[in-house]
Amino acid sequence: MRQKAQGHPERELRRFEFRLDTPLAPHEAWARILDLRAHDRLIPFTHITEGMVPAAELRPGHRFVACTMLPGVGFRGRRLGFNDVMTVEEVEPPTPTAEGHARIAKSGKLIHGGVMVSVAPRASGSTVRWVQDFGLARFPAAVGRAAAWIAPRAYRSTLRRLLRG
């Protein structure tokens, strides 16, 4: 699905979505997916430089920044990387019988869009649903299309890694 980024008519967003089943109880899956300390530890080339907190401390308005830099890649003595600036808009943790959800806006200079993550209880564990509107600024359309193809695969892999701990 394609749409324009709110407030940025020139920025095209592409939506992707996937679900993962896990044997983890909903509260445990939630805690692992939204623990920014785990993101810092487990996501390659990325470090949380601002707002690193566990899931239990996320509240609407919480801002955090993930800085991604490729090792050994740079230009004129500067490392090549970017900041992914995010703000929690909604957060409602799951209960043993009810789904929880979080909505996070991405407002960096390079990556924009948003994420809606939900964790729902099921008979033996929980189901994680990830919906993301993804867009890149300052790149030719072909780069955006390639990134939109890679992004769902990278996010799915990352979520699996986070769920494993």
VMD Tcl script that builds the backbone (N, CA, C; Angstrom):
set m [mol new atoms 495]
animate dup $m
set s [atomselect $m all]
$s set {name element resname resid chain x y z} {
  {N N MET 1 A 0.837 -1.171 0.000}
  {CA C MET 1 A 0.000 0.000 0.000}
  {C C MET 1 A 0.884 1.238 0.000}
  {N N ARG 2 A 0.534 2.222 -0.804}
  {CA C ARG 2 A 1.300 3.454 -0.865}
  {C C ARG 2 A 0.427 4.599 -0.386}
  {N N GLN 3 A 1.033 5.498 0.345}
  {CA C GLN 3 A 0.348 6.704 0.783}
  {C C GLN 3 A 1.394 7.776 1.001}
  {N N LYS 4 A 0.942 8.997 1.189}
  {CA C LYS 4 A 1.855 10.112 1.421}
  {C C LYS 4 A 2.026 10.310 2.920}
  {N N ALA 5 A 3.238 10.666 3.336}
  {CA C ALA 5 A 3.516 10.922 4.746}
  {C C ALA 5 A 2.796 12.190 5.165}
  {N N GLN 6 A 2.124 12.136 6.306}
  {CA C GLN 6 A 1.405 13.280 6.826}
  {C C GLN 6 A 2.373 14.451 7.007}
  {N N GLY 7 A 1.998 15.605 6.463}
  {CA C GLY 7 A 2.849 16.778 6.588}
  {C C GLY 7 A 3.999 16.807 5.591}
  {N N HIS 8 A 4.168 15.723 4.816}
  {CA C HIS 8 A 5.250 15.630 3.844}
  {C C HIS 8 A 4.699 15.032 2.551}
  {N N PRO 9 A 3.976 15.838 1.737}
  {CA C PRO 9 A 3.325 15.285 0.556}
  {C C PRO 9 A 4.282 14.680 -0.446}
  {N N GLU 10 A 5.560 15.067 -0.413}
  {CA C GLU 10 A 6.512 14.519 -1.378}
  {C C GLU 10 A 7.063 13.161 -0.944}
  {N N ARG 11 A 6.774 12.732 0.260}
  {CA C ARG 11 A 7.336 11.491 0.781}
  {C C ARG 11 A 6.330 10.346 0.662}
  {N N GLU 12 A 6.701 9.351 -0.082}
  {CA C GLU 12 A 5.831 8.198 -0.266}
  {C C GLU 12 A 6.095 7.159 0.808}
  {N N LEU 13 A 5.015 6.608 1.365}
  {CA C LEU 13 A 5.125 5.546 2.357}
  {C C LEU 13 A 4.642 4.234 1.762}
  {N N ARG 14 A 5.287 3.182 2.162}
  {CA C ARG 14 A 4.869 1.839 1.764}
  {C C ARG 14 A 4.552 1.072 3.039}
  {N N ARG 15 A 3.438 0.375 3.027}
  {CA C ARG 15 A 3.006 -0.370 4.210}
  {C C ARG 15 A 3.392 -1.840 4.060}
  {N N PHE 16 A 3.872 -2.401 5.166}
  {CA C PHE 16 A 4.050 -3.842 5.231}
  {C C PHE 16 A 3.538 -4.317 6.576}
  {N N GLU 17 A 3.214 -5.592 6.611}
  {CA C GLU 17 A 2.628 -6.171 7.818}
  {C C GLU 17 A 3.004 -7.643 7.897}
  {N N PHE 18 A 3.204 -8.117 9.118}
  {CA C PHE 18 A 3.399 -9.546 9.323}
  {C C PHE 18 A 2.988 -9.916 10.734}
  {N N ARG 19 A 2.821 -11.218 10.950}
  {CA C ARG 19 A 2.469 -11.771 12.263}
  {C C ARG 19 A 3.474 -12.854 12.621}
  {N N LEU 20 A 3.773 -12.934 13.903}
  {CA C LEU 20 A 4.642 -13.987 14.420}
  {C C LEU 20 A 3.959 -14.620 15.626}
  {N N ASP 21 A 3.889 -15.931 15.648}
  {CA C ASP 21 A 3.395 -16.642 16.829}
  {C C ASP 21 A 4.583 -17.015 17.700}
  {N N THR 22 A 4.393 -16.916 19.006}
  {CA C THR 22 A 5.456 -17.239 19.944}
  {C C THR 22 A 4.864 -17.996 21.133}
  {N N PRO 23 A 5.624 -18.899 21.726}
  {CA C PRO 23 A 5.137 -19.577 22.929}
  {C C PRO 23 A 5.182 -18.679 24.168}
  {N N LEU 24 A 5.763 -17.497 24.037}
  {CA C LEU 24 A 5.860 -16.582 25.173}
  {C C LEU 24 A 4.481 -16.049 25.572}
  {N N ALA 25 A 4.286 -15.863 26.860}
  {CA C ALA 25 A 3.073 -15.214 27.350}
  {C C ALA 25 A 3.042 -13.782 26.804}
  {N N PRO 26 A 1.855 -13.200 26.626}
  {CA C PRO 26 A 1.777 -11.851 26.042}
  {C C PRO 26 A 2.651 -10.814 26.743}
  {N N HIS 27 A 2.658 -10.800 28.061}
  {CA C HIS 27 A 3.462 -9.789 28.763}
  {C C HIS 27 A 4.957 -9.971 28.500}
  {N N GLU 28 A 5.408 -11.219 28.344}
  {CA C GLU 28 A 6.827 -11.474 28.078}
  {C C GLU 28 A 7.193 -11.093 26.638}
  {N N ALA 29 A 6.322 -11.432 25.675}
  {CA C ALA 29 A 6.577 -11.042 24.282}
  {C C ALA 29 A 6.623 -9.516 24.176}
  {N N TRP 30 A 5.692 -8.861 24.819}
  {CA C TRP 30 A 5.632 -7.388 24.839}
  {C C TRP 30 A 6.928 -6.804 25.407}
  {N N ALA 31 A 7.324 -7.313 26.552}
  {CA C ALA 31 A 8.528 -6.808 27.211}
  {C C ALA 31 A 9.764 -6.980 26.335}
  {N N ARG 32 A 9.853 -8.090 25.625}
  {CA C ARG 32 A 11.036 -8.318 24.776}
  {C C ARG 32 A 11.025 -7.440 23.531}
  {N N ILE 33 A 9.878 -7.277 22.919}
  {CA C ILE 33 A 9.804 -6.504 21.680}
  {C C ILE 33 A 10.022 -5.020 21.924}
  {N N LEU 34 A 9.511 -4.506 23.027}
  {CA C LEU 34 A 9.580 -3.068 23.270}
  {C C LEU 34 A 10.659 -2.653 24.267}
  {N N ASP 35 A 11.528 -3.564 24.620}
  {CA C ASP 35 A 12.651 -3.225 25.503}
  {C C ASP 35 A 13.749 -2.584 24.649}
  {N N LEU 36 A 13.889 -1.282 24.752}
  {CA C LEU 36 A 14.860 -0.580 23.917}
  {C C LEU 36 A 16.293 -0.962 24.253}
  {N N ARG 37 A 16.522 -1.451 25.463}
  {CA C ARG 37 A 17.862 -1.925 25.832}
  {C C ARG 37 A 18.221 -3.157 24.999}
  {N N ALA 38 A 17.233 -4.020 24.736}
  {CA C ALA 38 A 17.468 -5.209 23.908}
  {C C ALA 38 A 17.707 -4.805 22.452}
  {N N HIS 39 A 16.995 -3.788 21.982}
  {CA C HIS 39 A 17.227 -3.297 20.616}
  {C C HIS 39 A 18.680 -2.861 20.481}
  {N N ASP 40 A 19.163 -2.161 21.488}
  {CA C ASP 40 A 20.536 -1.679 21.472}
  {C C ASP 40 A 21.531 -2.843 21.410}
  {N N ARG 41 A 21.219 -3.922 22.113}
  {CA C ARG 41 A 22.103 -5.097 22.169}
  {C C ARG 41 A 22.022 -5.972 20.925}
  {N N LEU 42 A 20.830 -6.121 20.355}
  {CA C LEU 42 A 20.603 -7.165 19.362}
  {C C LEU 42 A 20.485 -6.710 17.910}
  {N N ILE 43 A 20.300 -5.432 17.665}
  {CA C ILE 43 A 20.136 -4.985 16.279}
  {C C ILE 43 A 21.504 -4.578 15.737}
  {N N PRO 44 A 21.944 -5.229 14.670}
  {CA C PRO 44 A 23.281 -4.956 14.136}
  {C C PRO 44 A 23.462 -3.497 13.712}
  {N N PHE 45 A 24.622 -2.950 14.027}
  {CA C PHE 45 A 25.062 -1.616 13.608}
  {C C PHE 45 A 24.215 -0.478 14.186}
  {N N THR 46 A 23.338 -0.772 15.147}
  {CA C THR 46 A 22.412 0.239 15.673}
  {C C THR 46 A 22.549 0.361 17.176}
  {N N HIS 47 A 22.548 1.598 17.637}
  {CA C HIS 47 A 22.612 1.863 19.074}
  {C C HIS 47 A 21.592 2.931 19.431}
  {N N ILE 48 A 20.913 2.730 20.535}
  {CA C ILE 48 A 19.974 3.725 21.040}
  {C C ILE 48 A 20.816 4.816 21.700}
  {N N THR 49 A 20.732 6.023 21.174}
  {CA C THR 49 A 21.548 7.119 21.694}
  {C C THR 49 A 20.756 8.056 22.597}
  {N N GLU 50 A 19.451 7.884 22.612}
  {CA C GLU 50 A 18.601 8.728 23.445}
  {C C GLU 50 A 17.346 7.953 23.811}
  {N N GLY 51 A 16.952 7.990 25.086}
  {CA C GLY 51 A 15.677 7.420 25.514}
  {C C GLY 51 A 15.644 5.917 25.684}
  {N N MET 52 A 16.787 5.276 25.954}
  {CA C MET 52 A 16.835 3.819 26.081}
  {C C MET 52 A 16.210 3.390 27.411}
  {N N VAL 53 A 15.026 2.747 27.345}
  {CA C VAL 53 A 14.312 2.302 28.539}
  {C C VAL 53 A 13.703 0.925 28.296}
  {N N PRO 54 A 13.347 0.209 29.369}
  {CA C PRO 54 A 12.607 -1.045 29.194}
  {C C PRO 54 A 11.163 -0.747 28.787}
  {N N ALA 55 A 10.472 -1.762 28.290}
  {CA C ALA 55 A 9.095 -1.607 27.821}
  {C C ALA 55 A 8.181 -1.018 28.883}
  {N N ALA 56 A 8.374 -1.408 30.127}
  {CA C ALA 56 A 7.501 -0.945 31.212}
  {C C ALA 56 A 7.567 0.569 31.419}
  {N N GLU 57 A 8.610 1.214 30.915}
  {CA C GLU 57 A 8.763 2.662 31.105}
  {C C GLU 57 A 8.302 3.483 29.902}
  {N N LEU 58 A 7.844 2.827 28.834}
  {CA C LEU 58 A 7.371 3.567 27.666}
  {C C LEU 58 A 6.017 4.208 27.967}
  {N N ARG 59 A 5.892 5.479 27.615}
  {CA C ARG 59 A 4.670 6.254 27.807}
  {C C ARG 59 A 4.452 7.106 26.562}
  {N N PRO 60 A 3.210 7.510 26.302}
  {CA C PRO 60 A 2.991 8.443 25.191}
  {C C PRO 60 A 3.870 9.679 25.368}
  {N N GLY 61 A 4.496 10.085 24.264}
  {CA C GLY 61 A 5.393 11.228 24.288}
  {C C GLY 61 A 6.852 10.859 24.470}
  {N N HIS 62 A 7.136 9.602 24.859}
  {CA C HIS 62 A 8.531 9.190 25.034}
  {C C HIS 62 A 9.229 9.212 23.673}
  {N N ARG 63 A 10.352 9.905 23.619}
  {CA C ARG 63 A 11.129 10.023 22.377}
  {C C ARG 63 A 12.410 9.217 22.528}
  {N N PHE 64 A 12.742 8.473 21.469}
  {CA C PHE 64 A 14.005 7.764 21.471}
  {C C PHE 64 A 14.624 7.825 20.085}
  {N N VAL 65 A 15.945 7.664 20.056}
  {CA C VAL 65 A 16.689 7.789 18.809}
  {C C VAL 65 A 17.593 6.582 18.663}
  {N N ALA 66 A 17.490 5.920 17.519}
  {CA C ALA 66 A 18.374 4.800 17.184}
  {C C ALA 66 A 19.332 5.280 16.097}
  {N N CYS 67 A 20.610 5.204 16.371}
  {CA C CYS 67 A 21.632 5.629 15.413}
  {C C CYS 67 A 22.206 4.379 14.740}
  {N N THR 68 A 22.124 4.341 13.426}
  {CA C THR 68 A 22.669 3.221 12.662}
  {C C THR 68 A 23.881 3.708 11.888}
  {N N MET 69 A 25.002 3.012 12.078}
  {CA C MET 69 A 26.241 3.346 11.359}
  {C C MET 69 A 26.877 2.071 10.845}
  {N N LEU 70 A 27.325 2.115 9.630}
  {CA C LEU 70 A 28.013 0.975 9.045}
  {C C LEU 70 A 29.490 1.044 9.407}
  {N N PRO 71 A 30.030 -0.020 9.973}
  {CA C PRO 71 A 31.434 0.013 10.382}
  {C C PRO 71 A 32.365 0.125 9.173}
  {N N GLY 72 A 33.349 0.982 9.315}
  {CA C GLY 72 A 34.352 1.108 8.261}
  {C C GLY 72 A 33.887 1.858 7.029}
  {N N VAL 73 A 32.675 2.421 7.067}
  {CA C VAL 73 A 32.165 3.144 5.910}
  {C C VAL 73 A 32.066 4.611 6.275}
  {N N GLY 74 A 32.658 5.447 5.455}
  {CA C GLY 74 A 32.612 6.871 5.729}
  {C C GLY 74 A 33.083 7.675 4.538}
  {N N PHE 75 A 33.101 8.968 4.739}
  {CA C PHE 75 A 33.486 9.882 3.679}
  {C C PHE 75 A 34.155 11.087 4.326}
  {N N ARG 76 A 35.373 11.391 3.894}
  {CA C ARG 76 A 36.128 12.539 4.412}
  {C C ARG 76 A 36.236 12.524 5.931}
  {N N GLY 77 A 36.529 11.352 6.458}
  {CA C GLY 77 A 36.749 11.218 7.889}
  {C C GLY 77 A 35.493 11.139 8.737}
  {N N ARG 78 A 34.327 11.173 8.121}
  {CA C ARG 78 A 33.065 11.079 8.862}
  {C C ARG 78 A 32.434 9.722 8.605}
  {N N ARG 79 A 31.945 9.108 9.669}
  {CA C ARG 79 A 31.282 7.813 9.517}
  {C C ARG 79 A 29.919 8.004 8.861}
  {N N LEU 80 A 29.544 7.018 8.068}
  {CA C LEU 80 A 28.269 7.054 7.369}
  {C C LEU 80 A 27.198 6.425 8.249}
  {N N GLY 81 A 26.144 7.157 8.531}
  {CA C GLY 81 A 25.059 6.637 9.353}
  {C C GLY 81 A 23.885 7.594 9.371}
  {N N PHE 82 A 22.868 7.231 10.151}
  {CA C PHE 82 A 21.677 8.063 10.253}
  {C C PHE 82 A 20.985 7.812 11.587}
  {N N ASN 83 A 20.190 8.784 11.998}
  {CA C ASN 83 A 19.376 8.666 13.205}
  {C C ASN 83 A 17.939 8.354 12.816}
  {N N ASP 84 A 17.357 7.377 13.492}
  {CA C ASP 84 A 15.951 7.026 13.341}
  {C C ASP 84 A 15.257 7.580 14.586}
  {N N VAL 85 A 14.572 8.708 14.430}
  {CA C VAL 85 A 13.937 9.411 15.542}
  {C C VAL 85 A 12.501 8.903 15.682}
  {N N MET 86 A 12.149 8.460 16.898}
  {CA C MET 86 A 10.831 7.877 17.120}
  {C C MET 86 A 10.178 8.448 18.369}
  {N N THR 87 A 8.851 8.535 18.332}
  {CA C THR 87 A 8.074 9.009 19.477}
  {C C THR 87 A 6.905 8.069 19.703}
  {N N VAL 88 A 6.749 7.624 20.942}
  {CA C VAL 88 A 5.629 6.757 21.303}
  {C C VAL 88 A 4.368 7.613 21.329}
  {N N GLU 89 A 3.359 7.209 20.565}
  {CA C GLU 89 A 2.095 7.939 20.540}
  {C C GLU 89 A 1.044 7.277 21.427}
  {N N GLU 90 A 1.018 5.953 21.413}
  {CA C GLU 90 A 0.074 5.191 22.242}
  {C C GLU 90 A 0.799 3.978 22.778}
  {N N VAL 91 A 0.459 3.576 23.967}
  {CA C VAL 91 A 1.022 2.347 24.524}
  {C C VAL 91 A 0.030 1.772 25.530}
  {N N GLU 92 A -0.390 0.555 25.274}
  {CA C GLU 92 A -1.313 -0.169 26.145}
  {C C GLU 92 A -0.837 -1.617 26.218}
  {N N PRO 93 A -0.136 -1.990 27.295}
  {CA C PRO 93 A 0.395 -3.358 27.400}
  {C C PRO 93 A -0.717 -4.410 27.396}
  {N N PRO 94 A -0.404 -5.618 26.949}
  {CA C PRO 94 A -1.412 -6.687 26.950}
  {C C PRO 94 A -1.665 -7.192 28.366}
  {N N THR 95 A -2.777 -7.862 28.507}
  {CA C THR 95 A -3.093 -8.580 29.740}
  {C C THR 95 A -3.186 -10.053 29.370}
  {N N PRO 96 A -3.346 -10.938 30.337}
  {CA C PRO 96 A -3.472 -12.358 29.977}
  {C C PRO 96 A -4.665 -12.662 29.055}
  {N N THR 97 A -5.658 -11.759 29.040}
  {CA C THR 97 A -6.854 -12.020 28.228}
  {C C THR 97 A -7.124 -10.966 27.162}
  {N N ALA 98 A -6.337 -9.881 27.111}
  {CA C ALA 98 A -6.611 -8.808 26.149}
  {C C ALA 98 A -5.348 -8.379 25.411}
  {N N GLU 99 A -5.539 -8.037 24.154}
  {CA C GLU 99 A -4.451 -7.578 23.300}
  {C C GLU 99 A -3.900 -6.234 23.791}
  {N N GLY 100 A -2.596 -6.057 23.643}
  {CA C GLY 100 A -1.960 -4.779 23.908}
  {C C GLY 100 A -1.447 -4.208 22.595}
  {N N HIS 101 A -1.261 -2.902 22.554}
  {CA C HIS 101 A -0.744 -2.292 21.319}
  {C C HIS 101 A 0.080 -1.057 21.646}
  {N N ALA 102 A 0.960 -0.726 20.720}
  {CA C ALA 102 A 1.754 0.497 20.800}
  {C C ALA 102 A 1.811 1.097 19.405}
  {N N ARG 103 A 1.759 2.415 19.357}
  {CA C ARG 103 A 1.913 3.128 18.083}
  {C C ARG 103 A 3.090 4.074 18.244}
  {N N ILE 104 A 4.011 3.999 17.294}
  {CA C ILE 104 A 5.248 4.766 17.350}
  {C C ILE 104 A 5.423 5.512 16.030}
  {N N ALA 105 A 5.633 6.817 16.111}
  {CA C ALA 105 A 5.852 7.641 14.919}
  {C C ALA 105 A 7.347 7.758 14.657}
  {N N LYS 106 A 7.716 7.675 13.377}
  {CA C LYS 106 A 9.113 7.854 12.956}
  {C C LYS 106 A 9.204 9.194 12.244}
  {N N SER 107 A 10.093 10.062 12.748}
  {CA C SER 107 A 10.135 11.425 12.214}
  {C C SER 107 A 11.552 11.910 11.923}
  {N N GLY 108 A 12.440 11.004 11.620}
  {CA C GLY 108 A 13.808 11.401 11.321}
  {C C GLY 108 A 13.932 12.064 9.966}
  {N N LYS 109 A 15.109 12.601 9.694}
  {CA C LYS 109 A 15.357 13.245 8.408}
  {C C LYS 109 A 15.406 12.245 7.264}
  {N N LEU 110 A 15.731 10.994 7.576}
  {CA C LEU 110 A 15.865 9.967 6.546}
  {C C LEU 110 A 14.698 8.984 6.547}
  {N N ILE 111 A 14.358 8.445 7.715}
  {CA C ILE 111 A 13.281 7.451 7.817}
  {C C ILE 111 A 12.054 8.114 8.419}
  {N N HIS 112 A 10.906 7.877 7.795}
  {CA C HIS 112 A 9.663 8.427 8.303}
  {C C HIS 112 A 8.568 7.375 8.184}
  {N N GLY 113 A 7.456 7.651 8.820}
  {CA C GLY 113 A 6.338 6.712 8.813}
  {C C GLY 113 A 5.911 6.398 10.227}
  {N N GLY 114 A 5.548 5.167 10.454}
  {CA C GLY 114 A 5.113 4.780 11.783}
  {C C GLY 114 A 4.971 3.286 11.913}
  {N N VAL 115 A 4.879 2.852 13.163}
  {CA C VAL 115 A 4.766 1.434 13.488}
  {C C VAL 115 A 3.582 1.249 14.424}
  {N N MET 116 A 2.819 0.205 14.179}
  {CA C MET 116 A 1.800 -0.237 15.120}
  {C C MET 116 A 2.137 -1.686 15.438}
  {N N VAL 117 A 2.417 -1.954 16.702}
  {CA C VAL 117 A 2.724 -3.317 17.131}
  {C C VAL 117 A 1.657 -3.733 18.128}
  {N N SER 118 A 1.175 -4.964 17.985}
  {CA C SER 118 A 0.214 -5.485 18.952}
  {C C SER 118 A 0.636 -6.886 19.360}
  {N N VAL 119 A 0.275 -7.233 20.574}
  {CA C VAL 119 A 0.550 -8.565 21.112}
  {C C VAL 119 A -0.763 -9.081 21.684}
  {N N ALA 120 A -1.215 -10.211 21.148}
  {CA C ALA 120 A -2.496 -10.783 21.565}
  {C C ALA 120 A -2.288 -12.165 22.162}
  {N N PRO 121 A -3.027 -12.474 23.231}
  {CA C PRO 121 A -2.928 -13.817 23.809}
  {C C PRO 121 A -3.540 -14.838 22.866}
  {N N ARG 122 A -2.990 -16.039 22.901}
  {CA C ARG 122 A -3.586 -17.166 22.183}
  {C C ARG 122 A -3.474 -18.377 23.090}
  {N N ALA 123 A -4.026 -19.491 22.679}
  {CA C ALA 123 A -4.119 -20.676 23.545}
  {C C ALA 123 A -2.787 -21.046 24.189}
  {N N SER 124 A -1.716 -21.024 23.433}
  {CA C SER 124 A -0.412 -21.388 23.997}
  {C C SER 124 A 0.629 -20.349 23.604}
  {N N GLY 125 A 0.565 -19.195 24.242}
  {CA C GLY 125 A 1.518 -18.142 23.951}
  {C C GLY 125 A 0.835 -16.875 23.488}
  {N N SER 126 A 1.396 -16.274 22.445}
  {CA C SER 126 A 0.830 -15.027 21.943}
  {C C SER 126 A 1.158 -14.839 20.466}
  {N N THR 127 A 0.453 -13.899 19.864}
  {CA C THR 127 A 0.689 -13.523 18.472}
  {C C THR 127 A 1.097 -12.067 18.442}
  {N N VAL 128 A 2.201 -11.801 17.762}
  {CA C VAL 128 A 2.696 -10.443 17.581}
  {C C VAL 128 A 2.311 -10.017 16.165}
  {N N ARG 129 A 1.727 -8.847 16.054}
  {CA C ARG 129 A 1.383 -8.279 14.749}
  {C C ARG 129 A 2.150 -6.977 14.601}
  {N N TRP 130 A 2.854 -6.830 13.495}
  {CA C TRP 130 A 3.665 -5.647 13.214}
  {C C TRP 130 A 3.152 -5.025 11.921}
  {N N VAL 131 A 2.745 -3.761 11.974}
  {CA C VAL 131 A 2.300 -3.021 10.788}
  {C C VAL 131 A 3.154 -1.764 10.720}
  {N N GLN 132 A 3.775 -1.545 9.574}
  {CA C GLN 132 A 4.645 -0.381 9.462}
  {C C GLN 132 A 4.426 0.341 8.152}
  {N N ASP 133 A 4.312 1.655 8.248}
  {CA C ASP 133 A 4.347 2.538 7.091}
  {C C ASP 133 A 5.773 3.049 7.022}
  {N N PHE 134 A 6.433 2.775 5.917}
  {CA C PHE 134 A 7.868 2.967 5.808}
  {C C PHE 134 A 8.175 3.872 4.626}
  {N N GLY 135 A 9.021 4.873 4.854}
  {CA C GLY 135 A 9.441 5.728 3.763}
  {C C GLY 135 A 10.842 6.256 3.997}
  {N N LEU 136 A 11.522 6.536 2.908}
  {CA C LEU 136 A 12.863 7.132 2.956}
  {C C LEU 136 A 12.815 8.474 2.255}
  {N N ALA 137 A 13.492 9.442 2.819}
  {CA C ALA 137 A 13.611 10.755 2.190}
  {C C ALA 137 A 15.007 10.877 1.578}
  {N N ARG 138 A 15.126 11.798 0.649}
  {CA C ARG 138 A 16.430 12.161 0.084}
  {C C ARG 138 A 17.095 11.083 -0.758}
  {N N PHE 139 A 16.328 10.145 -1.266}
  {CA C PHE 139 A 16.895 9.103 -2.111}
  {C C PHE 139 A 16.047 8.953 -3.365}
  {N N PRO 140 A 16.644 8.488 -4.452}
  {CA C PRO 140 A 15.855 8.215 -5.659}
  {C C PRO 140 A 14.808 7.141 -5.373}
  {N N ALA 141 A 13.741 7.134 -6.145}
  {CA C ALA 141 A 12.639 6.190 -5.953}
  {C C ALA 141 A 13.118 4.743 -5.964}
  {N N ALA 142 A 14.095 4.417 -6.799}
  {CA C ALA 142 A 14.597 3.037 -6.874}
  {C C ALA 142 A 15.185 2.589 -5.541}
  {N N VAL 143 A 15.857 3.489 -4.838}
  {CA C VAL 143 A 16.421 3.159 -3.526}
  {C C VAL 143 A 15.288 2.917 -2.536}
  {N N GLY 144 A 14.254 3.762 -2.599}
  {CA C GLY 144 A 13.095 3.579 -1.728}
  {C C GLY 144 A 12.408 2.256 -1.962}
  {N N ARG 145 A 12.282 1.855 -3.224}
  {CA C ARG 145 A 11.645 0.559 -3.543}
  {C C ARG 145 A 12.489 -0.601 -3.022}
  {N N ALA 146 A 13.803 -0.504 -3.178}
  {CA C ALA 146 A 14.686 -1.566 -2.675}
  {C C ALA 146 A 14.605 -1.653 -1.152}
  {N N ALA 147 A 14.621 -0.501 -0.496}
  {CA C ALA 147 A 14.521 -0.486 0.970}
  {C C ALA 147 A 13.182 -1.045 1.419}
  {N N ALA 148 A 12.112 -0.735 0.693}
  {CA C ALA 148 A 10.781 -1.246 1.049}
  {C C ALA 148 A 10.713 -2.764 0.883}
  {N N TRP 149 A 11.516 -3.320 -0.009}
  {CA C TRP 149 A 11.559 -4.779 -0.163}
  {C C TRP 149 A 12.367 -5.405 0.977}
  {N N ILE 150 A 13.456 -4.764 1.364}
  {CA C ILE 150 A 14.338 -5.283 2.417}
  {C C ILE 150 A 13.729 -5.109 3.805}
  {N N ALA 151 A 13.085 -3.980 4.053}
  {CA C ALA 151 A 12.612 -3.626 5.402}
  {C C ALA 151 A 11.752 -4.710 6.064}
  {N N PRO 152 A 10.727 -5.265 5.412}
  {CA C PRO 152 A 9.916 -6.271 6.113}
  {C C PRO 152 A 10.727 -7.496 6.522}
  {N N ARG 153 A 11.658 -7.889 5.695}
  {CA C ARG 153 A 12.494 -9.047 6.012}
  {C C ARG 153 A 13.414 -8.744 7.196}
  {N N ALA 154 A 13.977 -7.543 7.196}
  {CA C ALA 154 A 14.876 -7.158 8.285}
  {C C ALA 154 A 14.110 -7.019 9.603}
  {N N TYR 155 A 12.942 -6.409 9.561}
  {CA C TYR 155 A 12.157 -6.250 10.787}
  {C C TYR 155 A 11.678 -7.600 11.317}
  {N N ARG 156 A 11.240 -8.483 10.435}
  {CA C ARG 156 A 10.795 -9.822 10.868}
  {C C ARG 156 A 11.952 -10.563 11.546}
  {N N SER 157 A 13.122 -10.509 10.946}
  {CA C SER 157 A 14.298 -11.162 11.523}
  {C C SER 157 A 14.644 -10.560 12.883}
  {N N THR 158 A 14.582 -9.247 12.978}
  {CA C THR 158 A 14.880 -8.567 14.238}
  {C C THR 158 A 13.870 -8.953 15.315}
  {N N LEU 159 A 12.592 -8.983 14.971}
  {CA C LEU 159 A 11.578 -9.357 15.965}
  {C C LEU 159 A 11.774 -10.794 16.440}
  {N N ARG 160 A 12.116 -11.672 15.539}
  {CA C ARG 160 A 12.398 -13.062 15.955}
  {C C ARG 160 A 13.567 -13.096 16.943}
  {N N ARG 161 A 14.597 -12.335 16.657}
  {CA C ARG 161 A 15.777 -12.264 17.528}
  {C C ARG 161 A 15.374 -11.698 18.906}
  {N N LEU 162 A 14.569 -10.657 18.928}
  {CA C LEU 162 A 14.124 -10.067 20.189}
  {C C LEU 162 A 13.275 -11.053 20.983}
  {N N LEU 163 A 12.413 -11.802 20.308}
  {CA C LEU 163 A 11.557 -12.770 21.006}
  {C C LEU 163 A 12.371 -13.920 21.592}
  {N N ARG 164 A 13.476 -14.268 20.936}
  {CA C ARG 164 A 14.349 -15.319 21.469}
  {C C ARG 164 A 15.141 -14.824 22.670}
  {N N GLY 165 A 15.321 -13.512 22.761}
  {CA C GLY 165 A 16.086 -12.929 23.864}
  {C C GLY 165 A 17.523 -12.937 23.526}
}
mol reanalyze $m
mol bondsrecalc $m
mol representation Tube
mol addrep $m
